[in-house]
């Protein structure tokens, strides 16, 4: 999906990479450098990290920030904002794992889904999810239909051996809904029994594959 960076330099006929040459990106001395996300708080946009921004990372994450800037996924704060072309149903391809052949959008379920799913994946993996839907590998997850199809008493919820057991959220990737954790992973399969069974009984979660 095409991403357009609307920056003042375009009015002068300069390309993104040429304009980037005038920016002092610094070096890669930051703790989180070369992780695929820009940590420099001078920038903003979908190429930024979702963790708190620290002054210590100014000019300390050069490779990540330069790569994202030249791809049109960042702008310096104060520049014209990024305009991202979005599909009204699928969103865009700004996810870190976009175009990897797996759907990372939790609105879907099925064999074409990624093993780890985060709320941030919603609407940010358009190409993968569209392809998977058209191939019959995923379908839209429907809360009402899932609740009706889920028989909580018949589910083996497992045990409470997971790292996030007893935190009031269901971390088991078999479930979805308002009671689910913001990030679910296959590593948590069947390891959050108390949370998940309680939330299932309240209708706050239901099986993803129903």
C-alpha atoms as a printed R data frame, in Angstrom:
    type eleno elety resid chain resno       x       y      z
1   ATOM     1    CA   UNK     A     1   0.000   0.000  0.000
2   ATOM     2    CA   UNK     A     2   1.425   3.360 -1.023
3   ATOM     3    CA   UNK     A     3   2.427   5.749  1.763
4   ATOM     4    CA   UNK     A     4   2.873   9.420  0.906
5   ATOM     5    CA   UNK     A     5   5.074  11.687  2.983
6   ATOM     6    CA   UNK     A     6   3.896  15.273  2.661
7   ATOM     7    CA   UNK     A     7   6.931  17.335  3.574
8   ATOM     8    CA   UNK     A     8   7.897  20.871  2.726
9   ATOM     9    CA   UNK     A     9  10.836  19.652  0.649
10  ATOM    10    CA   UNK     A    10   8.531  18.220 -2.007
11  ATOM    11    CA   UNK     A    11   7.498  21.714 -3.003
12  ATOM    12    CA   UNK     A    12  11.143  22.357 -3.847
13  ATOM    13    CA   UNK     A    13  11.375  19.264 -6.007
14  ATOM    14    CA   UNK     A    14  13.493  17.329 -3.501
15  ATOM    15    CA   UNK     A    15  12.958  13.615 -2.903
16  ATOM    16    CA   UNK     A    16  12.509  12.126  0.568
17  ATOM    17    CA   UNK     A    17  16.010  10.577  0.673
18  ATOM    18    CA   UNK     A    18  17.614  13.815 -0.510
19  ATOM    19    CA   UNK     A    19  15.864  15.791  2.225
20  ATOM    20    CA   UNK     A    20  16.846  13.137  4.750
21  ATOM    21    CA   UNK     A    21  20.491  13.872  4.017
22  ATOM    22    CA   UNK     A    22  20.066  17.249  5.745
23  ATOM    23    CA   UNK     A    23  18.842  15.615  8.973
24  ATOM    24    CA   UNK     A    24  21.376  14.667 11.627
25  ATOM    25    CA   UNK     A    25  20.122  11.172 12.493
26  ATOM    26    CA   UNK     A    26  23.069  10.619 14.829
27  ATOM    27    CA   UNK     A    27  24.302   7.103 15.493
28  ATOM    28    CA   UNK     A    28  23.070   3.716 16.744
29  ATOM    29    CA   UNK     A    29  24.208   4.074 20.342
30  ATOM    30    CA   UNK     A    30  20.695   3.760 21.807
31  ATOM    31    CA   UNK     A    31  19.594   0.721 23.789
32  ATOM    32    CA   UNK     A    32  16.839  -0.070 21.271
33  ATOM    33    CA   UNK     A    33  18.667   0.744 18.044
34  ATOM    34    CA   UNK     A    34  18.256  -1.576 15.036
35  ATOM    35    CA   UNK     A    35  14.967  -3.054 16.288
36  ATOM    36    CA   UNK     A    36  12.891  -1.807 13.345
37  ATOM    37    CA   UNK     A    37  11.269   1.075 15.253
38  ATOM    38    CA   UNK     A    38  12.389   4.684 15.624
39  ATOM    39    CA   UNK     A    39  12.933   5.758 19.247
40  ATOM    40    CA   UNK     A    40  14.086   9.323 18.558
41  ATOM    41    CA   UNK     A    41  11.450  11.695 20.043
42  ATOM    42    CA   UNK     A    42  12.180  14.310 17.375
43  ATOM    43    CA   UNK     A    43  10.038  12.249 14.971
44  ATOM    44    CA   UNK     A    44   6.422  11.128 14.749
45  ATOM    45    CA   UNK     A    45   4.446   8.732 12.584
46  ATOM    46    CA   UNK     A    46   3.674   5.003 12.150
47  ATOM    47    CA   UNK     A    47   7.394   4.141 12.094
48  ATOM    48    CA   UNK     A    48   7.783   5.179 15.737
49  ATOM    49    CA   UNK     A    49   8.075   2.856 18.725
50  ATOM    50    CA   UNK     A    50   4.989   2.483 20.911
51  ATOM    51    CA   UNK     A    51   7.100   2.632 24.094
52  ATOM    52    CA   UNK     A    52   7.701   5.895 26.002
53  ATOM    53    CA   UNK     A    53   9.987   8.359 24.224
54  ATOM    54    CA   UNK     A    54  13.141   9.419 26.044
55  ATOM    55    CA   UNK     A    55  15.484  12.357 25.476
56  ATOM    56    CA   UNK     A    56  18.364   9.884 25.784
57  ATOM    57    CA   UNK     A    57  17.342   8.435 22.406
58  ATOM    58    CA   UNK     A    58  17.724  11.728 20.523
59  ATOM    59    CA   UNK     A    59  20.192  11.055 17.670
60  ATOM    60    CA   UNK     A    60  20.800   7.566 19.073
61  ATOM    61    CA   UNK     A    61  18.668   5.398 16.737
62  ATOM    62    CA   UNK     A    62  19.948   6.491 13.347
63  ATOM    63    CA   UNK     A    63  19.401   3.391 11.201
64  ATOM    64    CA   UNK     A    64  15.830   2.743 12.321
65  ATOM    65    CA   UNK     A    65  14.795   6.395 12.036
66  ATOM    66    CA   UNK     A    66  16.498   7.022  8.699
67  ATOM    67    CA   UNK     A    67  14.969   3.860  7.196
68  ATOM    68    CA   UNK     A    68  11.467   4.767  8.364
69  ATOM    69    CA   UNK     A    69  11.849   8.402  7.325
70  ATOM    70    CA   UNK     A    70  12.989   7.535  3.808
71  ATOM    71    CA   UNK     A    71  10.098   5.062  3.509
72  ATOM    72    CA   UNK     A    72   7.642   7.867  4.314
73  ATOM    73    CA   UNK     A    73   6.681   6.382  7.685
74  ATOM    74    CA   UNK     A    74   8.063   9.260  9.778
75  ATOM    75    CA   UNK     A    75   8.137  13.038  9.788
76  ATOM    76    CA   UNK     A    76  10.038  15.464 11.959
77  ATOM    77    CA   UNK     A    77   7.722  17.005 14.523
78  ATOM    78    CA   UNK     A    78   6.595  20.312 13.059
79  ATOM    79    CA   UNK     A    79   6.731  19.137  9.435
80  ATOM    80    CA   UNK     A    80   3.526  18.663  7.471
81  ATOM    81    CA   UNK     A    81   1.808  15.526  8.827
82  ATOM    82    CA   UNK     A    82   2.059  12.168  7.095
83  ATOM    83    CA   UNK     A    83  -0.881  11.265  4.914
84  ATOM    84    CA   UNK     A    84  -1.389   7.506  4.786
85  ATOM    85    CA   UNK     A    85  -3.590   5.901  2.186
86  ATOM    86    CA   UNK     A    86  -6.043   3.654  4.001
87  ATOM    87    CA   UNK     A    87  -8.492   1.026  2.843
88  ATOM    88    CA   UNK     A    88 -11.895   1.603  4.518
89  ATOM    89    CA   UNK     A    89 -12.095  -2.076  5.515
90  ATOM    90    CA   UNK     A    90  -8.550  -3.401  5.809
91  ATOM    91    CA   UNK     A    91  -6.627  -0.261  6.823
92  ATOM    92    CA   UNK     A    92  -3.019   0.168  5.718
93  ATOM    93    CA   UNK     A    93   0.341  -1.654  5.793
94  ATOM    94    CA   UNK     A    94   2.062   0.266  8.589
95  ATOM    95    CA   UNK     A    95   2.382  -2.779 10.871
96  ATOM    96    CA   UNK     A    96   5.900  -3.996 11.653
97  ATOM    97    CA   UNK     A    97   4.950  -7.412 10.270
98  ATOM    98    CA   UNK     A    98   3.030  -6.216  7.206
99  ATOM    99    CA   UNK     A    99   3.564  -8.167  3.970
100 ATOM   100    CA   UNK     A   100   4.947 -11.272  5.710
101 ATOM   101    CA   UNK     A   101   2.178 -13.593  4.500
102 ATOM   102    CA   UNK     A   102   0.314 -13.725  7.837
103 ATOM   103    CA   UNK     A   103  -2.615 -11.614  9.000
104 ATOM   104    CA   UNK     A   104  -1.851  -9.685 12.217
105 ATOM   105    CA   UNK     A   105  -5.260  -7.979 12.502
106 ATOM   106    CA   UNK     A   106  -7.261  -9.370 15.434
107 ATOM   107    CA   UNK     A   107 -10.561  -8.632 13.721
108 ATOM   108    CA   UNK     A   108  -9.930 -11.849 11.783
109 ATOM   109    CA   UNK     A   109  -9.482 -15.509 12.721
110 ATOM   110    CA   UNK     A   110  -8.415 -18.666 10.928
111 ATOM   111    CA   UNK     A   111  -5.410 -20.581  9.647
112 ATOM   112    CA   UNK     A   112  -3.894 -17.511  8.001
113 ATOM   113    CA   UNK     A   113  -3.403 -15.629 11.267
114 ATOM   114    CA   UNK     A   114  -0.058 -14.797 12.921
115 ATOM   115    CA   UNK     A   115   0.776 -16.638 16.154
116 ATOM   116    CA   UNK     A   116   1.173 -13.430 18.203
117 ATOM   117    CA   UNK     A   117  -1.581 -10.812 17.977
118 ATOM   118    CA   UNK     A   118  -1.635  -7.276 19.378
119 ATOM   119    CA   UNK     A   119  -4.333  -4.609 19.430
120 ATOM   120    CA   UNK     A   120  -1.952  -2.425 17.413
121 ATOM   121    CA   UNK     A   121  -2.344  -4.878 14.521
122 ATOM   122    CA   UNK     A   122  -5.943  -3.811 13.920
123 ATOM   123    CA   UNK     A   123  -6.137  -2.022 10.572
124 ATOM   124    CA   UNK     A   124  -2.363  -2.067  9.967
125 ATOM   125    CA   UNK     A   125  -1.816  -5.269  7.945
126 ATOM   126    CA   UNK     A   126  -4.095  -4.697  4.985
127 ATOM   127    CA   UNK     A   127  -2.368  -6.618  2.185
128 ATOM   128    CA   UNK     A   128  -1.802  -9.794  4.202
129 ATOM   129    CA   UNK     A   129  -5.307  -9.864  5.659
130 ATOM   130    CA   UNK     A   130  -7.022  -9.066  2.370
131 ATOM   131    CA   UNK     A   131  -5.077 -11.841  0.632
132 ATOM   132    CA   UNK     A   132  -5.861 -14.313  3.410
133 ATOM   133    CA   UNK     A   133  -9.562 -13.425  3.360
134 ATOM   134    CA   UNK     A   134  -9.779 -13.796 -0.424
135 ATOM   135    CA   UNK     A   135  -7.998 -17.168 -0.139
136 ATOM   136    CA   UNK     A   136 -10.414 -18.392  2.542
137 ATOM   137    CA   UNK     A   137  -7.640 -18.604  5.171
138 ATOM   138    CA   UNK     A   138  -9.282 -16.074  7.506
139 ATOM   139    CA   UNK     A   139 -12.756 -14.712  8.195
140 ATOM   140    CA   UNK     A   140 -14.080 -11.739 10.125
141 ATOM   141    CA   UNK     A   141 -14.518 -12.559 13.814
142 ATOM   142    CA   UNK     A   142 -18.027 -11.807 15.071
143 ATOM   143    CA   UNK     A   143 -18.481 -11.380 18.835
144 ATOM   144    CA   UNK     A   144 -22.191 -12.176 18.867
145 ATOM   145    CA   UNK     A   145 -21.791 -15.343 16.801
146 ATOM   146    CA   UNK     A   146 -18.738 -16.395 18.829
147 ATOM   147    CA   UNK     A   147 -20.556 -16.035 22.173
148 ATOM   148    CA   UNK     A   148 -23.484 -18.036 20.871
149 ATOM   149    CA   UNK     A   149 -21.152 -20.793 19.667
150 ATOM   150    CA   UNK     A   150 -18.912 -20.892 22.755
151 ATOM   151    CA   UNK     A   151 -19.915 -23.317 25.503
152 ATOM   152    CA   UNK     A   152 -17.727 -22.243 28.405
153 ATOM   153    CA   UNK     A   153 -18.537 -25.350 30.465
154 ATOM   154    CA   UNK     A   154 -17.156 -27.549 27.697
155 ATOM   155    CA   UNK     A   155 -13.814 -25.705 27.343
156 ATOM   156    CA   UNK     A   156 -10.626 -27.066 28.904
157 ATOM   157    CA   UNK     A   157  -9.117 -23.816 30.139
158 ATOM   158    CA   UNK     A   158  -5.930 -25.482 31.333
159 ATOM   159    CA   UNK     A   159  -4.149 -24.132 34.402
160 ATOM   160    CA   UNK     A   160  -2.776 -20.895 35.861
161 ATOM   161    CA   UNK     A   161   0.896 -21.408 35.068
162 ATOM   162    CA   UNK     A   162   1.132 -18.415 32.734
163 ATOM   163    CA   UNK     A   163   3.182 -15.317 33.492
164 ATOM   164    CA   UNK     A   164   0.077 -13.131 33.463
165 ATOM   165    CA   UNK     A   165  -2.374 -15.387 35.305
166 ATOM   166    CA   UNK     A   166  -4.689 -13.691 37.820
167 ATOM   167    CA   UNK     A   167  -4.349 -10.226 36.235
168 ATOM   168    CA   UNK     A   168  -8.013  -9.917 35.264
169 ATOM   169    CA   UNK     A   169  -7.403 -10.352 31.530
170 ATOM   170    CA   UNK     A   170  -7.531 -13.484 29.414
171 ATOM   171    CA   UNK     A   171  -4.134 -14.137 27.802
172 ATOM   172    CA   UNK     A   172  -5.132 -17.391 26.094
173 ATOM   173    CA   UNK     A   173  -4.936 -16.866 22.288
174 ATOM   174    CA   UNK     A   174  -7.928 -19.148 21.784
175 ATOM   175    CA   UNK     A   175 -10.170 -16.315 22.961
176 ATOM   176    CA   UNK     A   176 -11.090 -12.814 21.820
177 ATOM   177    CA   UNK     A   177 -13.257 -10.032 23.173
178 ATOM   178    CA   UNK     A   178 -13.286  -7.075 25.538
179 ATOM   179    CA   UNK     A   179 -11.758  -9.215 28.298
180 ATOM   180    CA   UNK     A   180  -8.763 -10.320 26.222
181 ATOM   181    CA   UNK     A   181  -5.250  -9.026 26.895
182 ATOM   182    CA   UNK     A   182  -3.895  -6.382 24.517
183 ATOM   183    CA   UNK     A   183  -1.308  -8.909 23.290
184 ATOM   184    CA   UNK     A   184  -1.973 -12.638 23.038
185 ATOM   185    CA   UNK     A   185   0.557 -15.309 22.107
186 ATOM   186    CA   UNK     A   186   0.530 -19.033 21.441
187 ATOM   187    CA   UNK     A   187   2.901 -19.313 24.417
188 ATOM   188    CA   UNK     A   188  -0.062 -18.557 26.699
189 ATOM   189    CA   UNK     A   189  -2.276 -21.345 25.354
190 ATOM   190    CA   UNK     A   190  -4.088 -22.962 28.291
191 ATOM   191    CA   UNK     A   191  -2.099 -21.138 31.003
192 ATOM   192    CA   UNK     A   192  -4.587 -18.506 32.243
193 ATOM   193    CA   UNK     A   193  -7.501 -20.663 33.337
194 ATOM   194    CA   UNK     A   194  -9.006 -18.618 36.175
195 ATOM   195    CA   UNK     A   195  -9.090 -15.335 34.278
196 ATOM   196    CA   UNK     A   196 -10.360 -16.871 31.045
197 ATOM   197    CA   UNK     A   197 -13.024 -19.098 32.571
198 ATOM   198    CA   UNK     A   198 -14.435 -16.220 34.627
199 ATOM   199    CA   UNK     A   199 -14.499 -13.817 31.680
200 ATOM   200    CA   UNK     A   200 -16.014 -16.467 29.429
201 ATOM   201    CA   UNK     A   201 -18.828 -16.949 31.920
202 ATOM   202    CA   UNK     A   202 -19.501 -13.215 31.898
203 ATOM   203    CA   UNK     A   203 -19.628 -13.102 28.093
204 ATOM   204    CA   UNK     A   204 -16.578 -10.823 27.919
205 ATOM   205    CA   UNK     A   205 -14.610 -13.277 25.750
206 ATOM   206    CA   UNK     A   206 -15.436 -16.080 23.333
207 ATOM   207    CA   UNK     A   207 -13.525 -18.567 21.222
208 ATOM   208    CA   UNK     A   208 -11.729 -17.107 18.208
209 ATOM   209    CA   UNK     A   209 -12.299 -20.279 16.181
210 ATOM   210    CA   UNK     A   210 -16.001 -20.985 16.702
